[in-house]
Amino acid sequence: MRTIRGLPLLAAALIGCGGSTGTADIPTASMEASENACTVHRPTCYSIADIGPVIDDWFENTSLGVNSHGVVVGTTPRWSTDPDPRRAFSFKHGTVSPLLGLGGGTSEARAVNEWGLAVGGSLDPEGHYRATSYFNGVVTDLGTLDGTNSWSWQVNDFGFAVGNGYVSGVAHAAGFFLGKVIDLGSIGGPTYANDVNDLFEVVGTGQLADGAWSGFVRHGSKLVPFGAFGIPTPSTARAINNRGTACGSWTTADGSYFRRAFLLHRDGSVVDLPDLGYTYSYCEDVNDQGVAVGFSDDGQGSWRAVTWTSASEPPIDLNPRLVPARPDVFLYAASKISASGNITVYGWSFTDAAVEGYLLTPTACPE
């Protein structure tokens, strides 16, 4: 584990162990910049629910959002008869339902908050791609910065959504709230906001003035690139929890097959997350209990969906944690994790010979 001190981004309030979640079987662990790892008292297994076919755009541009009530949203080729198969959907109580878009055909959903408000993007009848929200059957155009295109990537429990809009043809991180679109700024080039927590702290990814891509965190009105914390470029930030811990990955600039998942804490300390045996790992999300999800290369040419419950131990491969076992499914990338520990995962269905989505719900492991 390495500890890097950078800018005093926020007050020091790091992840603690043993936080109450209402689900006794969810493991919690400290991912602070200290050598004291928490003890996971009991392993967690997962029941699995099949969602069906989903679109996996290298999980950089798509996501399977989930909340603590087990509601999942995402993008599927279902219901499509035109050349662009992307359609937003929700999955609830075992049923997949369409989320109607703005009338231009394509629609996507990427995140859902605890109240069931989902966000994503949709084409309008004029062919503009707009940040979109979906709630109780109502679809809303969230607006743009310049009247052209926009996109929403995440939403907090207050209904504040983040994504991007355009200023003079350049993407800027943007916020969408109460009918207004807020320019969150740029770090030099195109800049995209990927997540926001309930404290309105924002993380994302953008291009620096020198052309390198970097993750950033926003507190107040300033976007702080990850280089300020000693994180190499290229890097990306995917999520931030309510304790101010950001989740992302960095890679070497020489194009070699190397990527390292990490957590960035509120005090500016950085913790590299271990892998399954080969240095290629990706952190997609982290919940308030400090459990992170993503994927890791197993050293044999396969990506595996994983969780990290400790920065001092290898990640947990989710495939052998399914109860009952599912030899017909291979889970290769975890997408999101809720406060209650629900996890959405991309997997390969050997039965359907297709990429499909799955909802994992924590359950006790067999004795």
N, C-alpha and C positions, 0 to 999 in steps of 0.2 A: 504494500500500500504506500502510495506517495502522498505527501501533504504539501500543498502549495499555497502560500498566502498571497492574496492579491488585494484588490480594492476592498475597502470595508463596505461591501454592498448593502448589507442590512444588519440589524442587530443579531448577535449570536444567539440563535435558538435552534439547535440542531435536533435531529430525529432522536427520540428516546425509545426505550424498549418497553414492551408490555402494554402499549396503549390499548384501551378498550375499543372494540369494534362491533360488539354484539354478536360476533361469530367466533366461538371459542377455538376453532381449529385453524384459524389463520395464523401462520407463523409471523412473528415480528422480529426484526433484527436491527441493530444499530449499524448505520452506514456512515457514521461520523468519521472525522479525521482523527481517530484515536485507535489504539491497538486493542481496545476492549470490545470484542464482538459479543453480541447477545446470544444466549442459548435458546435454540428452538426446542421446546420441551416435547413436542409431539409432531410427527410428520403429517403433512396434509396431502390428501388425495382429492380427486375431482370426479364428479359425475359429468357426463358429456351429453350435450344436446346438439343435434345436427341442424344447421341452418339451411344448408343447400348451397347451390353455386353462388360464388361471389367473385368480384373482380379484384385481383391483386396486381396493382400497378407498381410492383416492386416495393409496396408498402411505404413508399415515399410520398405518394400522392393519394393513396386511399387508406382507409382505416375502418376497423370494426369497433365502433364506440359501444360502451356498455355502462350501465349504472348499477347501483346496489340492489335494485328491484329485478334485475335480470333482463331488462329491456336492452336489446341490441339494435343498432342501426348500421347501415353500410350501403354498399353499391353492388348490384347484381345484374346479370344479363337477362333475368326474367322479364317477361312482359314486353320485350323489345321486338319490333318488326322492321326497324330501320338499320342503316349501317353502323350507327353508334349504339352499342348495346347497354350503355350505362343507365341504370335506373335505381333511385333511392328506395330503400326498404326499411321496415322495422320488423323486429322479431320479438314476439311477446307471447308467453304461455304456449310455446310450441308452434305458433302460427306466424308465417311470413306474410306481410301485407305491404302493398306499394305505398310510397309517400309521393303524392302527386307533385310535379314540378310547376314551373312558371309558364308552361305551354309551348316550349321550344323542343321538346323531346327528351334531351339528356337531363338527368338529375342525379345528384350524388348526395349521400349523407355520410358524415364522418365522425360526429360526436353527439352525445346525448347527456343532458345533466340529470340531477336527481329528481327533477320535476317533470321529466319527459320531454323537455324542449330539445329538439335536434337541430343541427346546423350542417351546412354543406354548400352546395352550389347547384345552379340550374340554368339552362338556356331559356331566355325569354323569346317571345315570338319574333322579335327583331334580330335574333341571333347573338345577343349579348349574353355573356356568362356572368351571372350575378350571385353574390353571397345570398344564401337562402336559409330561412328557418322553417321548421315544420312543427306544428303543435296542435293537437286535437283536430286534425283534419284541415287546418288552415296553413297555407304556404305563403310566406312573406318574402318579398324582395327587400333585402337589408340595405340596399343602396350602394353607391360607389363614391370614390373621391373625385373623379373627373367626368362621370357620366358614361363611362365605357364599361369596363369589366371589373369584377371583384370576386373574392372567394372567401369563405369562412371555414376555419379549420377546427375550432374548439369553442366551447361556451362554458362559463362558470355557473354556479348555482344562483347567481343574481341575474342571469340572462345577458351578461356582457360577453359578446362573441368577438373572436379575433381571427384575423386572416390577412388579406392584402387587398389593396386597391392600386390605382395607378395615378402617378403625377408626371405629366409630360412624357408619358410612355414608359416610365420606370416604375416597377412595383415597389410600393411602400407598405410596411407593416401597418395594419389598420385595425381599429376597434369599431364594433357596431353595437350601439346601445340606445334604447328609447327613441328609435327613429333617426338617430344621428350617426354619421360616419366620422371617425376620429383618425387623423393622420398620426400614427405612432412614430413615423420617421424612418430613416435609412441609416445603414452603417457605411455607406459609400456607393453601393450599387443596388441592384434589386434586393429587396428585403422582405421576408415573409414571417409573420407571427404564427407560431405553431400551437401554443397553449397559453392558458391564463388560469390562475388559481383564484380562490375566493377573496384574496387580498389584492386582486387586480395586478399581481406581478405577472409579467409576460416573458416568454422565451420564444426564440425562433432562430432562423438561419438567414444569412444574407451574404452579399459579396462586398468585400472590403475595397477600398480605393485602389489597392494594388492588384486586384483581381482574384485574390484568394477567398474561398468561402469559409465563413465562420459562424458558429453559434453565437447568440447574444442573450443577455438578460436585460429586462427593462425594469427600473425602479424609479419612481418619480417620472421625470420627462426625458431621461437619458438612456440610450441603448448602449450597453457595455459589451463589446466583443469579448469572446472567451480568451483571447490572447492576454488580456489583463490579469487572468488567473493562471497563466502559464500553460494553458491548454494549446497544443499544436494545431495548426491549420493544415488541411481542411478539417473542419469540425461541424457538428450540427447539434442543435438542441431540440428535443422532441416533446418534453413535458416538464411541468413543475408542479409539485404538490403544495398543500397548504402550510407545510413547514418550511417552504422555501428551498427545497432540494430539487435541483434540475437534473434531468436525465438526458444523456446524449451519447455521442461517439465521436472519436477523432481518428484520422487516418494519416498515413504518410503521404507526402506530396509527390513522391517519385512514381506513383502509379502501381506500386507493389501490392500484393494481396494481403493487406494488413488493415485491421480496424479494431479499435479498442473502445468498449463501452465504459462509461464513467458516470459518476454522480458529482455534481457541484453543489456544495452546501452554502447556506446563507452567509457564513463567515468568510467565504472565498476559498475554503479548503476543497480539494479535489481528491476523490477516491476512484482509482481504476478498479473495474469489476473483473473478476477472473473469468476464464473461458473453459470450454470443455476439453481443451487439448490442442487447439490451434488458435493462433492469435487473430481471430476474426469474430467479433461479437458486436452486437447492436442493441442498445437500450431504447425501447419504445415508450415506456411509461413507468411511473412510480407512484404508489398510493401513499396516503398519509401515515401508514404503518411502516413505511420504508421498504416495502416489497416491490422490487422492480421486475419488469418483464421485457422480453425481446427474443433474440435468438443468438445461438453460438454455433460456430463450425465445430464439428466433433473430431476433426483431424482425419476423417475418412471420406471427405468430400460431400458431407451432408450437413445442411443447416437443421438445427433442432430448436423447437420452441422451449424456452427456459424461463425460470424465475430465479432471482437472486434474493436470498434472505439473509445473506452474510457476505461481507466483502472479504472475509478471510477463508471462505470455503468455495468450492466449485459451484457453478450454477446447477439448478435442479432441472433435469430433462423431464418435461411434462408427459412424455409418451408412456413411461412405465407407471405413472401416477394415476392412470384412469381406472375407475371402478364402476362397472366391470371392465376388464381389459378389452381393447378394441384393435385387434390385429388387422382390421380392414382399413385403418386410418393411420396416416403418418402426419404428425403435427410439426410443422417446420418453422413457424414464426408466431410468437405471441404479439398481439396488437395493443390491447388496453387492459387495465386492471381497475376495478372499482374499489371504493372504500371498504366494501364488505368482502373483497377478495375474488369476486367474479372476474374471469379472464376470457377475453375473446382471442381466438387463434385461427390462423390460416393453416389448412392442412390439405393433404392429398388423399382423396377417396379412391381406394383400389377398386371398389365396387363400381363407381361411376366413371373412373378414369378422368377425374376432373379436380380442379381446385375448389374447395368448399370451405365454408366458415363453420366454426364450432363455438359453443358457449360452455365454459368449464365452471362448475359450481363447487366450492369447497365442501368436502365431506370427510368423515373419519376414514383412515386407512384400515384395512382388515387386520385383525389381530394376528 
